[in-house]
Structure formats: structure tokens, C-alpha cells
Amino acid sequence: MIAIEEAQQIVLSRTRFMPMEDVPLLQAAGRVIAENVHAPWDIPMTDNSAMDGYAFSSTTSVREQWVVAGFIPAGSEQTTLVAPGEAVKIMTGAPIPPGCDTVAPIEEVEQTTNGIRLVAKVTSGAHIRRRGEDVRANDLVVASGSVLRPQEIGLMVSLGRTEVKVYRKVRVAILATGDELLDAGSIPVSGRIINSNSYSLAAQVLEVGGEPILIGVAADSGEATREKILEGLHADILITTGGVSVGDRDFVKESIQALSGELLFWKVNMKPGKPVAFAILEEKPVFALPGNPVAAMVAFEMFVRPAMLKMMGHTRIFRPVVRANLLEEMKNGGGRPHLVRMQVTLKHGVYMATSTGNQSSANLTSLTQCNGLMKLDANTTITSGSSAEITLLDRGFEMGETAYGTS
């Protein structure tokens, strides 16, 4: 067996970036951009009003009132000079006309018989957005390798872009093995179970940003397993689940080798998920995961997820780690590091964690109650009240139930 960290390094050293493709901007959200984007023009393109109000020259602000000489709605502009002693009504976003350098908001202006007068002091140059104050022409606004969030999408639309070059999504074929498996929607009978692993793994692929391809179930024979493995090589990654241990009907590892695959490791020093294998077959990464549901999903977290993220251009590929206070004693009397399913909470800025109970690798409910994994070394006991590092699988528990500033 090899260590988790060594296995991860082997996986990452043998995975390659996906090809690049041009996609519409909305399809690029959450993906990694594969080009530098420079601004073709200033934003804003001209000085414009930041408020609905009145524009005038600050050199005449000592006046008691101004004659209103025009109106500039958003989407319009005035090119004629505004004379001293005159003001123009202007809407937010409208260009500042010649002769004006200040805007007084509507609420700071009072209507008079002949025009307007100020009811509050307005600083010279107030309430004007200056040309290029957000972006200057030729600025680098989005760097290659960035993850495109809604704000980057909006900025690129402002710069006239409708498409962007990103790394292609990873297509992941998912193959379950075993004569005991029934299709989703079936009624289980004694000795047979529903194939839930394919769907759990497909959901994990979707969460990472990939495209899952369910290719069904391979019967328990070498020929059937090899046939389905070859089908899965049409994708960018192949994941198998089950059939990778040492049983009489575990054909996955020997099928990979029979197809001239390069087996890079088999068995990792971890619990759950020891019988996991990684191979390169026809230049495609192949992850052979255990058949127990928890073991399969944990192995995906450890090995497949970071590989997928790297392939799609991400540089941050590992889950966040926090230090939490343990609410119970944690003991591992076995000889392998145990990835314990944990429930993490946050109270008064302090992370606290407890196990989700029964840690059997067949108990999927231990994962439904889990939002973190704690690596508990072999033959180790950590007392209640001690702190430990927890890898967070999600951070939804950190979100508030009330709005800012309310209780």
C-alpha cells in the first residue's frame, strides 16, 4: 500500500490539461479562462452622472439659483456648452455636458420659480464617474487561469465580449460492475441491490464541473468487464466501481492489465477505500474505485476530484481545511489512517466537530450527515476537547439564516 499523499501526487503527475474551446459567456461561468482579456476601451467611456440630479459648473456654485436649460436622460447626450448660471437636469449614467463639472442630487435641490437652488453644500466635482475610473483601455482585466465568476462575466460583456476561451469540461465515463446490481427505479430483492454508486459518482462529477456519462453495469466476467472498459475510453476519464479487490469475481484490475494498461498503484493506505487502483490506458486516466458506497465516494474525493480540477485548468484543487474542536474522543485502533466522516458546525467563530456515528463503508447515511473528513492516523487517540484539522466537503453550515445585522 502507498500513502494517500503519494497516490495523489502520482495521479496529478499523470493528468493533463484539457483542450481549450470557445464558448458563449454564460456557458463559461465557473470555468477556467484560457486567455488574457484586455480592455478595448475605457469604462466608463466618458464622464457621466452618478446620480439623478442637476449638472452645473462649480465655479458658479456661489450662486443662489440656476436656470434649468435642458434635460439629459440616460442614453442621451448634450454636446452644446452649458452657459454659466445654467444647469441641466441629468439622469444617472448620462454623459456630463460641456461646461459642467459637478452634479447636485435631486434631493439636495429645491425648485424655484425660475429654476433651482441648492439646499445643501455640494463639493466641486461631486457625483461624477470619471472616464476610465473603472477600467482603462488595454488594461488586463481577466488573467488566464482565473475562475470566471458572475462579476467577470458581467465585466467581459461590458467590454463587448460574447465568447471566451476556456478549458473544456472533463467527460467522465462511470462504469459499475457486478451481477448483483439492479437499475435505478428497480425494486430490490434478496441478494441484489440498486446501483446507487453510478449516480453518487455522477453527482460528484457534476459538482466538480465535469460531464458524467453513465455507461451501465459490467457483468461479472473478464470479457464483459474488458468490453465495458473499452467503451469508457471514449471519455476523458474512466471511473469503475466495484470489482477491484481480491475476490473471485473482481475482474477490473486484471482487465486493465490485459488491455495493456499501465497500473500505477493498487491499494492505498487509507480507510475506507483501500482497494483503489489508478492506471493509464490508451492515454486516459482510469480510476478503479471500491464497490462500497462510502469508500467509492471518499476515494473520488481523494483522487478523482483533484485530477479533474487540474485537467480543467484550476490551480486550487484541494478542499479547504479548518481546525475544529472535537466534541468526542476519536480513536483509531487499526493499522491504517481512517478518514472519519465528521459533522462540523460553527458557533461564535469556533469550528466544532463530531463524528457521524457508524463509520461502516457501506453506510451511505454516514455521508449524508457529513460535511467534513478528518484523517485519524493509525493507532491514534485524540481526546474530546482537543482540536484537529478537518477537510470541509461543503461550507453551507457557515451560511446565516438571517440577513446581515439582524438576529
C-alpha positions in Angstrom: 0.0 0.0 0.0 1.1 3.6 -0.6 0.2 6.7 1.3 -2.7 8.9 0.3 -0.4 11.8 -0.4 1.9 9.7 -2.6 -1.1 8.4 -4.5 -2.4 11.9 -5.1 1.0 13.0 -6.4 1.1 10.1 -8.8 -2.4 10.9 -10.1 -1.6 14.6 -10.6 1.7 13.9 -12.3 -0.1 11.8 -14.9 -3.1 14.0 -15.7 -3.0 16.6 -18.5 -4.9 19.8 -19.2 -8.0 19.5 -21.3 -8.1 21.2 -24.8 -9.3 24.8 -25.0 -12.6 25.8 -26.6 -14.5 29.0 -27.3 -17.9 29.1 -25.6 -20.7 31.7 -25.1 -20.1 33.6 -21.9 -22.9 32.1 -19.9 -21.5 28.6 -20.6 -18.2 29.8 -19.2 -19.4 30.6 -15.7 -17.5 28.7 -13.1 -14.9 27.5 -15.6 -11.2 28.5 -16.0 -10.4 31.0 -18.7 -7.6 30.1 -21.0 -6.7 33.5 -22.4 -5.9 37.0 -21.1 -8.6 39.6 -21.7 -7.6 43.2 -22.2 -10.0 46.1 -22.3 -10.6 47.5 -25.8 -11.9 50.8 -24.4 -12.3 52.8 -21.2 -15.0 52.1 -18.7 -16.8 54.4 -18.3 -16.2 55.7 -21.8 -17.0 59.3 -20.7 -17.5 61.3 -17.6 -21.1 60.6 -16.5 -23.5 61.3 -13.7 -23.6 59.0 -10.7 -26.9 60.4 -9.5 -30.2 61.7 -10.8 -29.8 65.4 -10.3 -28.6 68.7 -11.9 -25.3 69.3 -13.6 -23.6 72.7 -13.5 -20.2 74.5 -13.2 -18.8 74.6 -9.7 -17.3 78.0 -10.4 -20.8 79.3 -10.2 -21.8 77.4 -7.1 -21.9 80.5 -5.0 -25.0 81.5 -6.9 -28.3 81.1 -5.1 -30.1 79.6 -8.1 -29.6 78.4 -11.7 -31.8 78.4 -14.7 -32.6 74.9 -15.9 -31.6 74.9 -19.5 -32.1 71.3 -20.6 -32.7 67.6 -19.7 -30.3 64.7 -20.4 -31.9 61.3 -19.8 -29.8 58.1 -19.7 -28.9 57.1 -23.2 -28.7 60.6 -24.5 -26.0 63.3 -24.5 -25.7 67.1 -24.9 -22.8 68.4 -26.9 -23.7 72.1 -26.6 -22.0 74.2 -23.9 -23.9 74.8 -20.7 -23.6 78.5 -20.0 -22.6 80.0 -16.6 -25.6 80.4 -14.5 -27.4 77.5 -16.2 -27.9 73.9 -15.1 -29.3 70.8 -16.9 -31.3 68.1 -15.4 -29.4 64.8 -15.8 -30.2 61.2 -15.1 -27.8 58.5 -13.7 -25.4 57.3 -16.4 -25.9 60.2 -18.8 -22.7 61.9 -20.0 -21.7 65.2 -18.4 -22.2 68.0 -20.9 -19.6 70.6 -21.8 -19.4 73.4 -19.2 -20.4 71.3 -16.2 -18.1 69.7 -13.6 -20.5 68.9 -10.7 -23.8 67.2 -10.1 -26.2 68.0 -7.3 -28.6 65.2 -6.4 -32.3 65.8 -6.8 -32.8 65.5 -3.1 -30.3 68.4 -2.5 -32.1 70.7 -4.8 -35.2 72.8 -4.4 -37.4 74.0 -7.3 -37.8 77.8 -7.6 -40.0 79.9 -9.8 -37.1 80.5 -12.3 -35.1 77.3 -11.9 -33.4 75.6 -8.9 -31.3 76.4 -5.9 -29.2 74.2 -3.6 -30.4 73.2 -0.2 -27.1 71.5 0.8 -23.5 72.2 0.1 -22.2 70.3 -2.9 -18.4 69.8 -3.3 -16.9 70.7 -6.6 -16.6 67.6 -8.9 -19.2 65.6 -6.8 -21.3 62.8 -8.1 -19.4 62.3 -11.4 -18.0 59.0 -12.5 -14.8 59.8 -14.4 -13.8 58.3 -17.7 -11.7 55.2 -17.2 -12.0 55.2 -13.4 -13.1 51.5 -13.5 -11.0 50.2 -16.5 -8.6 51.9 -18.8 -8.2 50.8 -22.5 -5.6 48.0 -22.8 -5.8 47.1 -19.1 -5.5 43.4 -18.3 -9.0 42.8 -16.8 -9.2 39.0 -16.6 -6.0 36.9 -16.4 -5.7 33.5 -17.9 -6.2 30.8 -15.3 -8.9 32.8 -13.4 -12.2 31.1 -12.5 -15.0 33.0 -14.2 -17.5 34.3 -11.6 -20.6 36.3 -12.4 -18.6 39.5 -12.0 -16.0 38.5 -14.6 -18.8 37.5 -16.9 -20.5 40.9 -16.5 -17.2 42.8 -17.0 -16.5 40.9 -20.2 -19.9 41.7 -21.6 -19.2 45.4 -20.8 -16.1 45.0 -23.0 -18.0 43.7 -25.9 -17.2 40.0 -25.5 -19.8 37.4 -26.2 -17.5 34.3 -26.2 -14.4 33.4 -24.2 -11.7 30.7 -24.5 -11.9 28.2 -21.6 -10.6 24.7 -20.8 -13.1 22.0 -21.9 -15.1 20.2 -19.3 -13.9 16.8 -18.4 -16.1 14.0 -19.7 -16.1 11.2 -17.2 -17.4 7.7 -18.0 -18.8 5.8 -15.0 -18.9 2.0 -15.0 -20.4 -0.1 -12.2 -19.5 -3.8 -12.0 -21.4 -6.8 -10.5 -24.2 -9.2 -11.3 -25.9 -8.2 -8.1 -26.7 -4.6 -9.4 -30.2 -3.5 -10.4 -31.0 -0.4 -12.4 -32.3 2.8 -10.8 -36.0 2.5 -10.2 -36.0 -1.2 -9.6 -37.4 -2.9 -6.5 -34.5 -4.6 -4.7 -34.8 -8.3 -3.9 -32.8 -10.6 -1.7 -29.2 -10.8 -2.9 -29.5 -7.9 -5.3 -29.1 -4.1 -4.7 -29.8 -1.0 -6.7 -26.8 0.6 -8.5 -26.6 3.8 -6.4 -22.8 4.2 -6.9 -23.1 5.3 -10.5 -25.4 8.1 -9.5 -23.5 9.2 -6.5 -20.3 9.4 -8.5 -22.1 11.2 -11.4 -23.3 13.8 -8.9 -19.8 14.3 -7.7 -18.6 14.7 -11.3 -21.3 17.4 -11.8 -20.3 19.2 -8.6 -16.7 19.5 -9.8 -17.9 20.9 -13.2 -17.5 17.8 -15.4 -19.9 15.9 -17.6 -20.7 12.4 -16.3 -21.5 9.6 -18.8 -23.2 6.5 -17.2 -22.2 3.5 -19.3 -24.1 0.9 -17.3 -23.0 -2.2 -15.5 -20.4 -4.8 -16.4 -21.3 -8.4 -15.7 -19.0 -10.4 -13.5 -16.8 -11.8 -16.2 -13.4 -10.8 -17.6 -14.8 -10.4 -21.2 -17.7 -8.3 -20.2 -15.5 -6.1 -18.0 -12.9 -5.5 -20.8 -15.7 -4.7 -23.2 -17.2 -2.0 -21.0 -13.8 -0.6 -20.1 -13.0 -0.1 -23.8 -16.4 1.7 -24.2 -15.5 4.0 -21.3 -12.3 5.1 -23.0 -14.3 7.3 -25.4 -14.5 9.7 -22.4 -11.6 11.7 -20.9 -11.6 9.8 -17.7 -13.0 6.3 -16.8 -14.2 5.5 -13.3 -15.1 2.0 -12.4 -16.7 1.0 -9.1 -16.5 -2.5 -7.6 -14.6 -5.5 -8.8 -11.2 -4.1 -7.8 -10.4 -6.2 -4.7 -9.2 -9.8 -4.5 -12.5 -11.7 -4.8 -13.1 -14.5 -7.3 -15.2 -12.1 -9.4 -13.0 -9.0 -9.2 -12.0 -8.5 -12.8 -11.3 -4.8 -13.1 -7.6 -4.7 -12.3 -6.7 -7.8 -14.4 -8.8 -6.4 -17.3 -6.9 -3.1 -17.3 -3.6 -5.0 -17.4 -4.9 -7.4 -20.1 -5.7 -4.3 -22.2 -2.1 -3.2 -21.8 -2.9 -0.5 -19.2 -0.1 0.9 -17.1 -1.1 0.2 -13.5 0.4 3.0 -11.4 -0.9 1.9 -8.0 -3.3 -0.5 -6.4 -4.2 -0.3 -2.7 -3.8 2.9 -0.7 -3.1 3.1 3.0 -6.5 4.5 4.0 -9.8 3.5 5.4 -12.3 3.5 3.8 -11.1 3.0 0.2 -8.0 0.8 0.4 -8.7 -1.3 -2.8 -8.4 1.7 -5.2 -6.4 1.5 -8.3 -5.1 4.1 -10.8 -4.0 3.3 -14.3 -3.3 4.9 -17.7 -5.0 3.1 -20.5 -4.8 4.4 -24.1 -3.5 7.7 -22.6 -6.7 8.0 -20.5 -6.7 8.1 -16.6 -8.6 5.2 -15.2 -9.7 5.2 -11.5 -10.9 1.8 -10.2 -12.8 2.6 -7.0 -14.2 0.2 -4.4 -17.8 -1.0 -4.6 -18.8 0.0 -1.1 -20.7 3.4 -1.5 -18.8 5.4 1.1 -15.4 4.0 0.0 -16.2 4.9 -3.6 -17.2 8.5 -2.8 -14.3 9.1 -0.4 -11.8 7.7 -3.0 -13.4 10.0 -5.5 -12.8 13.0 -3.2 -9.2 12.0 -2.6 -8.1 11.2 -6.1 -10.6 11.9 -8.9 -11.7 15.3 -7.8 -8.3 17.0 -7.7 -7.4 15.3 -11.0 -10.5 16.7 -12.7 -9.9 20.2 -11.4 -6.3 20.2 -12.6 -7.4 18.9 -16.0 -9.9 21.8 -16.3 -7.2 24.4 -15.5 -7.8 25.0 -11.8 -4.8 25.8 -9.6 -6.6 25.4 -6.3 -7.6 21.8 -6.4 -7.9 20.7 -2.8 -10.7 21.3 -0.4 -10.3 23.9 2.4 -9.1 22.7 5.8 -10.1 24.1 9.1 -9.1 23.4 12.7 -12.1 22.3 14.8 -12.6 21.4 18.5 -13.7 17.8 18.9 -16.8 17.2 20.8 -16.0 13.5 21.4 -13.0 11.2 21.8 -11.7 9.9 18.4 -9.9 6.6 18.4 -8.3 4.6 15.6 -7.1 1.2 16.8 -6.4 0.0 13.3 -3.2 0.0 11.2 -4.5 2.3 8.5 -5.2 6.1 8.6 -9.0 6.5 9.0 -10.9 9.2 7.0 -13.6 9.8 9.6 -16.8 11.3 8.4 -17.5 14.4 10.6 -20.2 16.9 11.1 -18.8 20.4 11.5 -20.6 23.3 13.0 -19.6 27.0 13.6 -20.6 28.7 16.8 -19.3 32.2 17.8 -16.5 31.9 15.3 -15.3 28.5 16.5 -15.5 25.3 14.5 -16.7 22.2 16.3 -16.9 18.7 15.1 -18.3 15.3 15.9 -18.4 12.0 14.0 -21.5 10.9 12.2 -21.6 7.7 14.1 -21.3 4.3 12.4 -18.3 4.5 10.1 -19.1 1.4 8.0 -18.1 2.0 4.4 -21.5 0.6 3.4 -23.5 3.2 5.3 -24.3 6.0 2.9 -26.2 7.9 5.6 -22.9 8.5 7.4 -22.0 10.7 4.4 -25.4 12.4 4.1 -24.9 13.7 7.6 -21.3 14.6 6.9 -19.7 17.8 5.8 -16.1 17.1 6.6 -13.4 14.4 6.7 -10.8 14.0 9.5 -7.7 12.0 8.8 -7.1 10.0 12.0 -3.7 8.3 11.9 -3.3 4.6 12.7 -3.2 3.6 16.3 -4.1 7.1 17.5 -6.5 8.6 20.1 -7.5 12.2 20.2 -9.3 13.3 23.4 -12.5 15.2 23.5 -11.9 18.9 23.6 -8.7 18.7 21.5 -8.5 20.4 18.1 -7.9 18.6 14.8 -7.8 19.5 11.1 -10.9 18.8 9.2 -11.2 18.8 5.4 -14.5 20.5 4.6 -16.7 18.9 1.9 -19.1 21.8 1.9 -19.4 25.1 3.7 -23.2 25.5 3.7 -23.2 25.4 7.5 -21.4 28.7 7.6 -24.2 30.5 5.8 -26.5 32.6 8.0 -30.2 32.1 8.4 -30.8 35.8 8.8 -29.7 38.9 7.0 -26.6 40.9 7.9 -27.1 42.9 11.1 -30.2 41.0 12.3 -30.7 38.4 14.9 
